[in-house]
């Protein structure tokens, strides 16, 4: 299973659309062990670009701190599981907790105000 995690500085970036990179963690389904990690640069951040790109690369889950509602809908339409409210930890730790069934999401750290502007509970690099 391939799991996509938006990262910045080696840890989860709290907002999906503003990460420096994505870490794709591959986990063996039978043994539930991490078999590889690949860090890739995402395409330009435009509406729908990240979900299409992550789905095309074969991820079956995306673990994020926060994400806009449209991105969640696009992932779910492509059969990709979305877990929001994840802590800013190492991708391998998050992926392992996910496959072990102990990763509990929390609140979506991405909020949109009435004008559609973003606010974030935690900082990460913004492009």
Backbone atoms as SQL, in Angstrom:
CREATE TABLE atoms (id INTEGER PRIMARY KEY, chain TEXT, resi INTEGER, resn TEXT, atom TEXT, x REAL, y REAL, z REAL);
INSERT INTO atoms VALUES
  (1, 'A', 1, 'UNK', 'N', 0.844, -1.172, 0.000),
  (2, 'A', 1, 'UNK', 'CA', 0.000, 0.000, 0.000),
  (3, 'A', 1, 'UNK', 'C', 0.889, 1.235, 0.000),
  (4, 'A', 2, 'UNK', 'N', 0.507, 2.217, -0.812),
  (5, 'A', 2, 'UNK', 'CA', 1.242, 3.469, -0.867),
  (6, 'A', 2, 'UNK', 'C', 0.422, 4.544, -0.159),
  (7, 'A', 3, 'UNK', 'N', 1.103, 5.288, 0.735),
  (8, 'A', 3, 'UNK', 'CA', 0.473, 6.337, 1.525),
  (9, 'A', 3, 'UNK', 'C', 1.183, 7.651, 1.225),
  (10, 'A', 4, 'UNK', 'N', 0.412, 8.686, 0.893),
  (11, 'A', 4, 'UNK', 'CA', 0.977, 10.003, 0.602),
  (12, 'A', 4, 'UNK', 'C', 0.854, 10.906, 1.818),
  (13, 'A', 5, 'UNK', 'N', 1.949, 11.605, 2.122),
  (14, 'A', 5, 'UNK', 'CA', 1.971, 12.503, 3.268),
  (15, 'A', 5, 'UNK', 'C', 2.632, 13.813, 2.839),
  (16, 'A', 6, 'UNK', 'N', 1.911, 14.944, 2.946),
  (17, 'A', 6, 'UNK', 'CA', 2.530, 16.228, 2.627),
  (18, 'A', 6, 'UNK', 'C', 3.568, 16.567, 3.689),
  (19, 'A', 7, 'UNK', 'N', 4.783, 16.899, 3.272),
  (20, 'A', 7, 'UNK', 'CA', 5.852, 17.120, 4.235),
  (21, 'A', 7, 'UNK', 'C', 6.589, 18.433, 3.973),
  (22, 'A', 8, 'UNK', 'N', 7.237, 18.882, 5.024),
  (23, 'A', 8, 'UNK', 'CA', 8.104, 20.051, 4.982),
  (24, 'A', 8, 'UNK', 'C', 9.117, 19.866, 6.096),
  (25, 'A', 9, 'UNK', 'N', 10.384, 19.942, 5.784),
  (26, 'A', 9, 'UNK', 'CA', 11.410, 19.764, 6.804),
  (27, 'A', 9, 'UNK', 'C', 11.451, 18.379, 7.404),
  (28, 'A', 10, 'UNK', 'N', 10.992, 17.372, 6.684),
  (29, 'A', 10, 'UNK', 'CA', 11.059, 15.994, 7.154),
  (30, 'A', 10, 'UNK', 'C', 9.880, 15.526, 7.973),
  (31, 'A', 11, 'UNK', 'N', 8.942, 16.428, 8.280),
  (32, 'A', 11, 'UNK', 'CA', 7.749, 16.063, 9.052),
  (33, 'A', 11, 'UNK', 'C', 6.506, 16.429, 8.266),
  (34, 'A', 12, 'UNK', 'N', 5.368, 15.900, 8.714),
  (35, 'A', 12, 'UNK', 'CA', 4.104, 16.259, 8.098),
  (36, 'A', 12, 'UNK', 'C', 3.937, 17.770, 8.122),
  (37, 'A', 13, 'UNK', 'N', 3.495, 18.325, 7.018),
  (38, 'A', 13, 'UNK', 'CA', 3.167, 19.742, 6.919),
  (39, 'A', 13, 'UNK', 'C', 1.688, 19.864, 7.266),
  (40, 'A', 14, 'UNK', 'N', 1.354, 20.803, 8.119),
  (41, 'A', 14, 'UNK', 'CA', -0.006, 20.860, 8.635),
  (42, 'A', 14, 'UNK', 'C', -1.074, 21.175, 7.596),
  (43, 'A', 15, 'UNK', 'N', -0.708, 21.703, 6.457),
  (44, 'A', 15, 'UNK', 'CA', -1.709, 21.960, 5.425),
  (45, 'A', 15, 'UNK', 'C', -1.288, 21.322, 4.113),
  (46, 'A', 16, 'UNK', 'N', -2.110, 20.460, 3.644),
  (47, 'A', 16, 'UNK', 'CA', -1.898, 19.681, 2.432),
  (48, 'A', 16, 'UNK', 'C', -1.444, 20.523, 1.235),
  (49, 'A', 17, 'UNK', 'N', -2.094, 21.628, 0.968),
  (50, 'A', 17, 'UNK', 'CA', -1.823, 22.411, -0.237),
  (51, 'A', 17, 'UNK', 'C', -0.628, 23.324, -0.177),
  (52, 'A', 18, 'UNK', 'N', 0.061, 23.364, 0.955),
  (53, 'A', 18, 'UNK', 'CA', 1.181, 24.286, 1.092),
  (54, 'A', 18, 'UNK', 'C', 2.475, 23.591, 1.499),
  (55, 'A', 19, 'UNK', 'N', 2.588, 22.330, 1.183),
  (56, 'A', 19, 'UNK', 'CA', 3.786, 21.590, 1.566),
  (57, 'A', 19, 'UNK', 'C', 4.911, 21.819, 0.560),
  (58, 'A', 20, 'UNK', 'N', 6.143, 21.552, 1.008),
  (59, 'A', 20, 'UNK', 'CA', 7.301, 21.639, 0.136),
  (60, 'A', 20, 'UNK', 'C', 7.408, 20.415, -0.772),
  (61, 'A', 21, 'UNK', 'N', 6.949, 19.290, -0.259),
  (62, 'A', 21, 'UNK', 'CA', 7.108, 18.011, -0.957),
  (63, 'A', 21, 'UNK', 'C', 6.061, 17.030, -0.432),
  (64, 'A', 22, 'UNK', 'N', 6.007, 15.881, -1.063),
  (65, 'A', 22, 'UNK', 'CA', 5.187, 14.774, -0.571),
  (66, 'A', 22, 'UNK', 'C', 6.113, 13.593, -0.342),
  (67, 'A', 23, 'UNK', 'N', 5.893, 12.918, 0.771),
  (68, 'A', 23, 'UNK', 'CA', 6.601, 11.679, 1.032),
  (69, 'A', 23, 'UNK', 'C', 5.614, 10.551, 0.788),
  (70, 'A', 24, 'UNK', 'N', 5.984, 9.661, -0.121),
  (71, 'A', 24, 'UNK', 'CA', 5.169, 8.491, -0.431),
  (72, 'A', 24, 'UNK', 'C', 5.795, 7.305, 0.291),
  (73, 'A', 25, 'UNK', 'N', 5.064, 6.791, 1.265),
  (74, 'A', 25, 'UNK', 'CA', 5.538, 5.678, 2.073),
  (75, 'A', 25, 'UNK', 'C', 4.839, 4.420, 1.584),
  (76, 'A', 26, 'UNK', 'N', 5.624, 3.409, 1.238),
  (77, 'A', 26, 'UNK', 'CA', 5.071, 2.128, 0.823),
  (78, 'A', 26, 'UNK', 'C', 5.161, 1.161, 1.999),
  (79, 'A', 27, 'UNK', 'N', 4.037, 0.531, 2.288),
  (80, 'A', 27, 'UNK', 'CA', 3.945, -0.388, 3.415),
  (81, 'A', 27, 'UNK', 'C', 3.511, -1.757, 2.894),
  (82, 'A', 28, 'UNK', 'N', 4.188, -2.797, 3.340),
  (83, 'A', 28, 'UNK', 'CA', 3.796, -4.158, 3.000),
  (84, 'A', 28, 'UNK', 'C', 2.518, -4.491, 3.754),
  (85, 'A', 29, 'UNK', 'N', 1.473, -4.858, 3.023),
  (86, 'A', 29, 'UNK', 'CA', 0.169, -5.123, 3.650),
  (87, 'A', 29, 'UNK', 'C', 0.212, -6.298, 4.622),
  (88, 'A', 30, 'UNK', 'N', 0.946, -7.341, 4.279),
  (89, 'A', 30, 'UNK', 'CA', 0.967, -8.540, 5.119),
  (90, 'A', 30, 'UNK', 'C', 1.715, -8.315, 6.430),
  (91, 'A', 31, 'UNK', 'N', 2.917, -7.751, 6.339),
  (92, 'A', 31, 'UNK', 'CA', 3.733, -7.576, 7.547),
  (93, 'A', 31, 'UNK', 'C', 3.525, -6.231, 8.226),
  (94, 'A', 32, 'UNK', 'N', 2.847, -5.313, 7.530),
  (95, 'A', 32, 'UNK', 'CA', 2.613, -3.956, 8.043),
  (96, 'A', 32, 'UNK', 'C', 3.916, -3.243, 8.377),
  (97, 'A', 33, 'UNK', 'N', 4.920, -3.452, 7.526),
  (98, 'A', 33, 'UNK', 'CA', 6.199, -2.778, 7.708),
  (99, 'A', 33, 'UNK', 'C', 6.442, -1.823, 6.551),
  (100, 'A', 34, 'UNK', 'N', 7.133, -0.742, 6.852),
  (101, 'A', 34, 'UNK', 'CA', 7.500, 0.235, 5.829),
  (102, 'A', 34, 'UNK', 'C', 8.592, -0.373, 4.961),
  (103, 'A', 35, 'UNK', 'N', 8.351, -0.403, 3.655),
  (104, 'A', 35, 'UNK', 'CA', 9.339, -0.978, 2.741),
  (105, 'A', 35, 'UNK', 'C', 10.104, 0.086, 1.965),
  (106, 'A', 36, 'UNK', 'N', 9.524, 1.276, 1.799),
  (107, 'A', 36, 'UNK', 'CA', 10.250, 2.345, 1.117),
  (108, 'A', 36, 'UNK', 'C', 9.595, 3.694, 1.362),
  (109, 'A', 37, 'UNK', 'N', 10.394, 4.733, 1.189),
  (110, 'A', 37, 'UNK', 'CA', 9.914, 6.112, 1.255),
  (111, 'A', 37, 'UNK', 'C', 10.502, 6.857, 0.064),
  (112, 'A', 38, 'UNK', 'N', 9.675, 7.619, -0.604),
  (113, 'A', 38, 'UNK', 'CA', 10.120, 8.392, -1.753),
  (114, 'A', 38, 'UNK', 'C', 9.606, 9.816, -1.597),
  (115, 'A', 39, 'UNK', 'N', 10.512, 10.782, -1.680),
  (116, 'A', 39, 'UNK', 'CA', 10.148, 12.193, -1.565),
  (117, 'A', 39, 'UNK', 'C', 10.070, 12.775, -2.965),
  (118, 'A', 40, 'UNK', 'N', 8.899, 13.347, -3.287),
  (119, 'A', 40, 'UNK', 'CA', 8.677, 13.904, -4.624),
  (120, 'A', 40, 'UNK', 'C', 8.181, 15.335, -4.526),
  (121, 'A', 41, 'UNK', 'N', 8.554, 16.135, -5.506),
  (122, 'A', 41, 'UNK', 'CA', 8.076, 17.511, -5.598),
  (123, 'A', 41, 'UNK', 'C', 6.714, 17.498, -6.279),
  (124, 'A', 42, 'UNK', 'N', 5.728, 18.152, -5.687),
  (125, 'A', 42, 'UNK', 'CA', 4.396, 18.169, -6.294),
  (126, 'A', 42, 'UNK', 'C', 4.333, 19.127, -7.477),
  (127, 'A', 43, 'UNK', 'N', 3.298, 18.998, -8.282),
  (128, 'A', 43, 'UNK', 'CA', 3.093, 19.968, -9.358),
  (129, 'A', 43, 'UNK', 'C', 2.681, 21.306, -8.756),
  (130, 'A', 44, 'UNK', 'N', 2.558, 22.304, -9.586),
  (131, 'A', 44, 'UNK', 'CA', 2.100, 23.613, -9.121),
  (132, 'A', 44, 'UNK', 'C', 0.747, 23.455, -8.428),
  (133, 'A', 45, 'UNK', 'N', 0.576, 24.191, -7.332),
  (134, 'A', 45, 'UNK', 'CA', -0.663, 24.077, -6.557),
  (135, 'A', 45, 'UNK', 'C', -1.774, 24.873, -7.230),
  (136, 'A', 46, 'UNK', 'N', -2.622, 24.160, -7.932),
  (137, 'A', 46, 'UNK', 'CA', -3.832, 24.717, -8.521),
  (138, 'A', 46, 'UNK', 'C', -4.985, 23.832, -8.060),
  (139, 'A', 47, 'UNK', 'N', -6.218, 24.340, -8.073),
  (140, 'A', 47, 'UNK', 'CA', -7.339, 23.531, -7.592),
  (141, 'A', 47, 'UNK', 'C', -7.413, 22.152, -8.264),
  (142, 'A', 48, 'UNK', 'N', -7.386, 21.119, -7.438),
  (143, 'A', 48, 'UNK', 'CA', -7.504, 19.744, -7.915),
  (144, 'A', 48, 'UNK', 'C', -6.219, 19.091, -8.373),
  (145, 'A', 49, 'UNK', 'N', -5.120, 19.856, -8.473),
  (146, 'A', 49, 'UNK', 'CA', -3.870, 19.293, -8.998),
  (147, 'A', 49, 'UNK', 'C', -3.270, 18.243, -8.065),
  (148, 'A', 50, 'UNK', 'N', -3.206, 18.539, -6.773),
  (149, 'A', 50, 'UNK', 'CA', -2.574, 17.600, -5.851),
  (150, 'A', 50, 'UNK', 'C', -3.355, 16.288, -5.748),
  (151, 'A', 51, 'UNK', 'N', -4.678, 16.312, -5.591),
  (152, 'A', 51, 'UNK', 'CA', -5.404, 15.038, -5.532),
  (153, 'A', 51, 'UNK', 'C', -5.234, 14.203, -6.806),
  (154, 'A', 52, 'UNK', 'N', -5.252, 14.838, -7.965),
  (155, 'A', 52, 'UNK', 'CA', -5.068, 14.094, -9.222),
  (156, 'A', 52, 'UNK', 'C', -3.677, 13.478, -9.285),
  (157, 'A', 53, 'UNK', 'N', -2.672, 14.240, -8.908),
  (158, 'A', 53, 'UNK', 'CA', -1.280, 13.782, -8.954),
  (159, 'A', 53, 'UNK', 'C', -1.047, 12.636, -7.974),
  (160, 'A', 54, 'UNK', 'N', -1.509, 12.812, -6.724),
  (161, 'A', 54, 'UNK', 'CA', -1.331, 11.774, -5.701),
  (162, 'A', 54, 'UNK', 'C', -2.060, 10.493, -6.109),
  (163, 'A', 55, 'UNK', 'N', -3.268, 10.629, -6.627),
  (164, 'A', 55, 'UNK', 'CA', -4.038, 9.458, -7.070),
  (165, 'A', 55, 'UNK', 'C', -3.345, 8.750, -8.226),
  (166, 'A', 56, 'UNK', 'N', -2.833, 9.539, -9.180),
  (167, 'A', 56, 'UNK', 'CA', -2.142, 8.964, -10.347),
  (168, 'A', 56, 'UNK', 'C', -0.905, 8.164, -9.932),
  (169, 'A', 57, 'UNK', 'N', -0.258, 8.592, -8.847),
  (170, 'A', 57, 'UNK', 'CA', 0.929, 7.889, -8.365),
  (171, 'A', 57, 'UNK', 'C', 0.593, 6.645, -7.554),
  (172, 'A', 58, 'UNK', 'N', -0.689, 6.351, -7.382),
  (173, 'A', 58, 'UNK', 'CA', -1.107, 5.088, -6.781),
  (174, 'A', 58, 'UNK', 'C', -1.305, 5.083, -5.280),
  (175, 'A', 59, 'UNK', 'N', -1.359, 6.239, -4.653),
  (176, 'A', 59, 'UNK', 'CA', -1.583, 6.263, -3.207),
  (177, 'A', 59, 'UNK', 'C', -2.998, 5.792, -2.891),
  (178, 'A', 60, 'UNK', 'N', -3.128, 4.998, -1.854),
  (179, 'A', 60, 'UNK', 'CA', -4.429, 4.508, -1.399),
  (180, 'A', 60, 'UNK', 'C', -4.912, 5.272, -0.176),
  (181, 'A', 61, 'UNK', 'N', -4.031, 6.091, 0.391),
  (182, 'A', 61, 'UNK', 'CA', -4.392, 6.916, 1.543),
  (183, 'A', 61, 'UNK', 'C', -3.553, 8.181, 1.522),
  (184, 'A', 62, 'UNK', 'N', -4.106, 9.250, 2.085),
  (185, 'A', 62, 'UNK', 'CA', -3.365, 10.486, 2.284),
  (186, 'A', 62, 'UNK', 'C', -3.583, 10.907, 3.731),
  (187, 'A', 63, 'UNK', 'N', -2.480, 11.206, 4.413),
  (188, 'A', 63, 'UNK', 'CA', -2.524, 11.601, 5.814),
  (189, 'A', 63, 'UNK', 'C', -2.111, 13.059, 5.875),
  (190, 'A', 64, 'UNK', 'N', -2.955, 13.910, 6.440),
  (191, 'A', 64, 'UNK', 'CA', -2.688, 15.346, 6.442),
  (192, 'A', 64, 'UNK', 'C', -3.134, 15.987, 7.739),
  (193, 'A', 65, 'UNK', 'N', -2.605, 17.170, 7.984),
  (194, 'A', 65, 'UNK', 'CA', -3.076, 17.960, 9.112),
  (195, 'A', 65, 'UNK', 'C', -4.388, 18.624, 8.755),
  (196, 'A', 66, 'UNK', 'N', -4.410, 19.230, 7.587),
  (197, 'A', 66, 'UNK', 'CA', -5.602, 19.908, 7.122),
  (198, 'A', 66, 'UNK', 'C', -5.671, 19.921, 5.618),
  (199, 'A', 67, 'UNK', 'N', -6.890, 20.077, 5.112),
  (200, 'A', 67, 'UNK', 'CA', -7.114, 20.019, 3.674),
  (201, 'A', 67, 'UNK', 'C', -8.471, 20.646, 3.386),
  (202, 'A', 68, 'UNK', 'N', -8.571, 21.335, 2.268),
  (203, 'A', 68, 'UNK', 'CA', -9.843, 21.899, 1.859),
  (204, 'A', 68, 'UNK', 'C', -10.854, 20.821, 1.506),
  (205, 'A', 69, 'UNK', 'N', -12.112, 21.176, 1.644),
  (206, 'A', 69, 'UNK', 'CA', -13.192, 20.226, 1.402),
  (207, 'A', 69, 'UNK', 'C', -13.226, 19.673, -0.003),
  (208, 'A', 70, 'UNK', 'N', -12.899, 20.486, -0.993),
  (209, 'A', 70, 'UNK', 'CA', -12.916, 20.011, -2.383),
  (210, 'A', 70, 'UNK', 'C', -11.852, 18.941, -2.608),
  (211, 'A', 71, 'UNK', 'N', -10.675, 19.125, -2.019),
  (212, 'A', 71, 'UNK', 'CA', -9.614, 18.120, -2.142),
  (213, 'A', 71, 'UNK', 'C', -10.057, 16.799, -1.522),
  (214, 'A', 72, 'UNK', 'N', -10.706, 16.870, -0.359),
  (215, 'A', 72, 'UNK', 'CA', -11.208, 15.646, 0.291),
  (216, 'A', 72, 'UNK', 'C', -12.188, 14.944, -0.641),
  (217, 'A', 73, 'UNK', 'N', -13.106, 15.692, -1.236),
  (218, 'A', 73, 'UNK', 'CA', -14.091, 15.112, -2.157),
  (219, 'A', 73, 'UNK', 'C', -13.411, 14.445, -3.351),
  (220, 'A', 74, 'UNK', 'N', -12.386, 15.085, -3.906),
  (221, 'A', 74, 'UNK', 'CA', -11.686, 14.521, -5.061),
  (222, 'A', 74, 'UNK', 'C', -10.972, 13.217, -4.696),
  (223, 'A', 75, 'UNK', 'N', -10.342, 13.190, -3.538),
  (224, 'A', 75, 'UNK', 'CA', -9.700, 11.950, -3.101),
  (225, 'A', 75, 'UNK', 'C', -10.724, 10.844, -2.921),
  (226, 'A', 76, 'UNK', 'N', -11.791, 11.131, -2.211),
  (227, 'A', 76, 'UNK', 'CA', -12.800, 10.113, -1.950),
  (228, 'A', 76, 'UNK', 'C', -13.428, 9.601, -3.237),
  (229, 'A', 77, 'UNK', 'N', -13.605, 10.470, -4.220),
  (230, 'A', 77, 'UNK', 'CA', -14.149, 10.052, -5.512),
  (231, 'A', 77, 'UNK', 'C', -13.210, 9.083, -6.234),
  (232, 'A', 78, 'UNK', 'N', -11.907, 9.141, -5.905),
  (233, 'A', 78, 'UNK', 'CA', -10.925, 8.245, -6.506),
  (234, 'A', 78, 'UNK', 'C', -10.569, 7.072, -5.604),
  (235, 'A', 79, 'UNK', 'N', -11.342, 6.867, -4.537),
  (236, 'A', 79, 'UNK', 'CA', -11.116, 5.725, -3.660),
  (237, 'A', 79, 'UNK', 'C', -9.910, 5.855, -2.753),
  (238, 'A', 80, 'UNK', 'N', -9.459, 7.094, -2.508),
  (239, 'A', 80, 'UNK', 'CA', -8.311, 7.324, -1.635),
  (240, 'A', 80, 'UNK', 'C', -8.824, 7.718, -0.250),
  (241, 'A', 81, 'UNK', 'N', -8.382, 6.989, 0.770),
  (242, 'A', 81, 'UNK', 'CA', -8.768, 7.271, 2.145),
  (243, 'A', 81, 'UNK', 'C', -8.065, 8.544, 2.611),
  (244, 'A', 82, 'UNK', 'N', -8.788, 9.435, 3.282),
  (245, 'A', 82, 'UNK', 'CA', -8.240, 10.694, 3.781),
  (246, 'A', 82, 'UNK', 'C', -8.335, 10.708, 5.299),
  (247, 'A', 83, 'UNK', 'N', -7.210, 10.963, 5.962),
  (248, 'A', 83, 'UNK', 'CA', -7.186, 11.131, 7.407),
  (249, 'A', 83, 'UNK', 'C', -6.673, 12.531, 7.695),
  (250, 'A', 84, 'UNK', 'N', -7.496, 13.346, 8.358),
  (251, 'A', 84, 'UNK', 'CA', -7.134, 14.725, 8.691),
  (252, 'A', 84, 'UNK', 'C', -6.836, 14.859, 10.176),
  (253, 'A', 85, 'UNK', 'N', -6.158, 15.935, 10.523),
  (254, 'A', 85, 'UNK', 'CA', -5.838, 16.190, 11.925),
  (255, 'A', 85, 'UNK', 'C', -4.641, 15.406, 12.419),
  (256, 'A', 86, 'UNK', 'N', -3.801, 14.939, 11.482),
  (257, 'A', 86, 'UNK', 'CA', -2.618, 14.169, 11.866),
  (258, 'A', 86, 'UNK', 'C', -1.560, 15.093, 12.468),
  (259, 'A', 87, 'UNK', 'N', -0.770, 14.602, 13.412),
  (260, 'A', 87, 'UNK', 'CA', 0.268, 15.424, 14.046),
  (261, 'A', 87, 'UNK', 'C', 1.483, 15.596, 13.129),
  (262, 'A', 88, 'UNK', 'N', 2.265, 16.625, 13.395),
  (263, 'A', 88, 'UNK', 'CA', 3.467, 16.906, 12.613),
  (264, 'A', 88, 'UNK', 'C', 4.597, 15.985, 13.062),
  (265, 'A', 89, 'UNK', 'N', 4.540, 14.750, 12.572),
  (266, 'A', 89, 'UNK', 'CA', 5.538, 13.735, 12.899),
  (267, 'A', 89, 'UNK', 'C', 6.194, 13.236, 11.625),
  (268, 'A', 90, 'UNK', 'N', 7.148, 12.344, 11.770),
  (269, 'A', 90, 'UNK', 'CA', 7.841, 11.734, 10.629),
  (270, 'A', 90, 'UNK', 'C', 6.853, 10.899, 9.821),
  (271, 'A', 91, 'UNK', 'N', 6.956, 10.943, 8.488),
  (272, 'A', 91, 'UNK', 'CA', 6.029, 10.198, 7.635),
  (273, 'A', 91, 'UNK', 'C', 5.988, 8.698, 7.928),
  (274, 'A', 92, 'UNK', 'N', 7.150, 8.113, 8.215),
  (275, 'A', 92, 'UNK', 'CA', 7.201, 6.680, 8.481),
  (276, 'A', 92, 'UNK', 'C', 6.391, 6.330, 9.729),
  (277, 'A', 93, 'UNK', 'N', 6.472, 7.183, 10.755),
  (278, 'A', 93, 'UNK', 'CA', 5.721, 6.940, 11.994),
  (279, 'A', 93, 'UNK', 'C', 4.217, 7.030, 11.733),
  (280, 'A', 94, 'UNK', 'N', 3.815, 8.033, 10.965),
  (281, 'A', 94, 'UNK', 'CA', 2.396, 8.203, 10.657),
  (282, 'A', 94, 'UNK', 'C', 1.863, 7.040, 9.840),
  (283, 'A', 95, 'UNK', 'N', 2.632, 6.613, 8.828),
  (284, 'A', 95, 'UNK', 'CA', 2.196, 5.503, 7.978),
  (285, 'A', 95, 'UNK', 'C', 2.067, 4.219, 8.788),
  (286, 'A', 96, 'UNK', 'N', 3.020, 3.972, 9.660),
  (287, 'A', 96, 'UNK', 'CA', 2.978, 2.768, 10.489),
  (288, 'A', 96, 'UNK', 'C', 1.758, 2.798, 11.414),
  (289, 'A', 97, 'UNK', 'N', 1.497, 3.951, 12.019),
  (290, 'A', 97, 'UNK', 'CA', 0.326, 4.072, 12.892),
  (291, 'A', 97, 'UNK', 'C', -0.961, 3.868, 12.099),
  (292, 'A', 98, 'UNK', 'N', -0.994, 4.361, 10.859),
  (293, 'A', 98, 'UNK', 'CA', -2.177, 4.199, 10.007),
  (294, 'A', 98, 'UNK', 'C', -2.445, 2.724, 9.723),
  (295, 'A', 99, 'UNK', 'N', -1.426, 1.993, 9.266),
  (296, 'A', 99, 'UNK', 'CA', -1.643, 0.581, 8.927),
  (297, 'A', 99, 'UNK', 'C', -1.885, -0.279, 10.161),
  (298, 'A', 100, 'UNK', 'N', -1.389, 0.168, 11.318),
  (299, 'A', 100, 'UNK', 'CA', -1.648, -0.553, 12.562),
  (300, 'A', 100, 'UNK', 'C', -3.023, -0.222, 13.136),
  (301, 'A', 101, 'UNK', 'N', -3.713, 0.737, 12.516),
  (302, 'A', 101, 'UNK', 'CA', -5.047, 1.103, 12.960),
  (303, 'A', 101, 'UNK', 'C', -5.070, 1.952, 14.217),
  (304, 'A', 102, 'UNK', 'N', -3.937, 2.594, 14.539),
  (305, 'A', 102, 'UNK', 'CA', -3.889, 3.400, 15.761),
  (306, 'A', 102, 'UNK', 'C', -3.717, 4.897, 15.491),
  (307, 'A', 103, 'UNK', 'N', -3.718, 5.297, 14.235),
  (308, 'A', 103, 'UNK', 'CA', -3.627, 6.715, 13.910),
  (309, 'A', 103, 'UNK', 'C', -5.015, 7.318, 14.026),
  (310, 'A', 104, 'UNK', 'N', -5.168, 8.163, 15.010),
  (311, 'A', 104, 'UNK', 'CA', -6.468, 8.804, 15.155),
  (312, 'A', 104, 'UNK', 'C', -6.360, 10.235, 14.662),
  (313, 'A', 105, 'UNK', 'N', -7.164, 10.535, 13.674),
  (314, 'A', 105, 'UNK', 'CA', -7.193, 11.891, 13.158),
  (315, 'A', 105, 'UNK', 'C', -7.833, 12.809, 14.172),
  (316, 'A', 106, 'UNK', 'N', -7.690, 14.084, 13.910),
  (317, 'A', 106, 'UNK', 'CA', -8.281, 15.089, 14.785),
  (318, 'A', 106, 'UNK', 'C', -9.029, 16.096, 13.938),
  (319, 'A', 107, 'UNK', 'N', -9.029, 17.315, 14.394),
  (320, 'A', 107, 'UNK', 'CA', -9.737, 18.344, 13.644),
  (321, 'A', 107, 'UNK', 'C', -8.900, 18.792, 12.445),
  (322, 'A', 108, 'UNK', 'N', -9.574, 19.203, 11.412),
  (323, 'A', 108, 'UNK', 'CA', -8.950, 19.692, 10.199),
  (324, 'A', 108, 'UNK', 'C', -8.247, 21.002, 10.523),
  (325, 'A', 109, 'UNK', 'N', -6.932, 21.071, 10.332),
  (326, 'A', 109, 'UNK', 'CA', -6.190, 22.275, 10.678),
  (327, 'A', 109, 'UNK', 'C', -6.292, 23.353, 9.603),
  (328, 'A', 110, 'UNK', 'N', -7.063, 23.107, 8.568),
  (329, 'A', 110, 'UNK', 'CA', -7.277, 24.100, 7.523),
  (330, 'A', 110, 'UNK', 'C', -8.673, 24.678, 7.696),
  (331, 'A', 111, 'UNK', 'N', -8.739, 25.967, 7.912),
  (332, 'A', 111, 'UNK', 'CA', -10.016, 26.651, 8.020),
  (333, 'A', 111, 'UNK', 'C', -10.135, 27.661, 6.898),
  (334, 'A', 112, 'UNK', 'N', -11.331, 27.859, 6.430),
  (335, 'A', 112, 'UNK', 'CA', -11.591, 28.850, 5.400),
  (336, 'A', 112, 'UNK', 'C', -12.551, 29.868, 5.978),
  (337, 'A', 113, 'UNK', 'N', -12.174, 31.150, 5.893),
  (338, 'A', 113, 'UNK', 'CA', -13.102, 32.165, 6.390),
  (339, 'A', 113, 'UNK', 'C', -14.125, 32.502, 5.314),
  (340, 'A', 114, 'UNK', 'N', -14.979, 33.450, 5.584),
  (341, 'A', 114, 'UNK', 'CA', -16.076, 33.787, 4.678),
  (342, 'A', 114, 'UNK', 'C', -15.594, 34.216, 3.301),
  (343, 'A', 115, 'UNK', 'N', -14.382, 34.781, 3.219),
  (344, 'A', 115, 'UNK', 'CA', -13.850, 35.204, 1.919),
  (345, 'A', 115, 'UNK', 'C', -13.042, 34.100, 1.247),
  (346, 'A', 116, 'UNK', 'N', -12.982, 32.927, 1.852),
  (347, 'A', 116, 'UNK', 'CA', -12.236, 31.815, 1.268),
  (348, 'A', 116, 'UNK', 'C', -10.757, 31.835, 1.604),
  (349, 'A', 117, 'UNK', 'N', -10.338, 32.756, 2.478),
  (350, 'A', 117, 'UNK', 'CA', -8.933, 32.813, 2.865),
  (351, 'A', 117, 'UNK', 'C', -8.628, 31.669, 3.829),
  (352, 'A', 118, 'UNK', 'N', -7.385, 31.216, 3.783),
  (353, 'A', 118, 'UNK', 'CA', -6.954, 30.122, 4.655),
  (354, 'A', 118, 'UNK', 'C', -6.395, 30.665, 5.965),
  (355, 'A', 119, 'UNK', 'N', -6.608, 29.933, 7.012),
  (356, 'A', 119, 'UNK', 'CA', -5.868, 30.144, 8.248),
  (357, 'A', 119, 'UNK', 'C', -5.438, 28.764, 8.729),
  (358, 'A', 120, 'UNK', 'N', -4.320, 28.720, 9.434),
  (359, 'A', 120, 'UNK', 'CA', -3.752, 27.431, 9.838),
  (360, 'A', 120, 'UNK', 'C', -3.403, 27.462, 11.311),
  (361, 'A', 121, 'UNK', 'N', -3.658, 26.340, 11.960),
  (362, 'A', 121, 'UNK', 'CA', -3.332, 26.224, 13.376),
  (363, 'A', 121, 'UNK', 'C', -1.838, 26.072, 13.583),
  (364, 'A', 122, 'UNK', 'N', -1.129, 25.520, 12.610),
  (365, 'A', 122, 'UNK', 'CA', 0.315, 25.319, 12.722),
  (366, 'A', 122, 'UNK', 'C', 0.952, 25.834, 11.434),
  (367, 'A', 123, 'UNK', 'N', 2.244, 26.098, 11.508),
  (368, 'A', 123, 'UNK', 'CA', 2.931, 26.657, 10.341),
  (369, 'A', 123, 'UNK', 'C', 3.610, 25.578, 9.527),
  (370, 'A', 124, 'UNK', 'N', 3.709, 25.830, 8.258),
  (371, 'A', 124, 'UNK', 'CA', 4.535, 25.041, 7.365),
  (372, 'A', 124, 'UNK', 'C', 4.911, 25.964, 6.226),
  (373, 'A', 125, 'UNK', 'N', 5.780, 25.520, 5.381),
  (374, 'A', 125, 'UNK', 'CA', 6.216, 26.369, 4.270),
  (375, 'A', 125, 'UNK', 'C', 5.041, 26.630, 3.345),
  (376, 'A', 126, 'UNK', 'N', 4.946, 27.830, 2.870),
  (377, 'A', 126, 'UNK', 'CA', 3.896, 28.206, 1.911),
  (378, 'A', 126, 'UNK', 'C', 4.561, 28.585, 0.607),
  (379, 'A', 127, 'UNK', 'N', 4.052, 28.031, -0.465),
  (380, 'A', 127, 'UNK', 'CA', 4.600, 28.351, -1.785),
  (381, 'A', 127, 'UNK', 'C', 3.983, 29.608, -2.297);
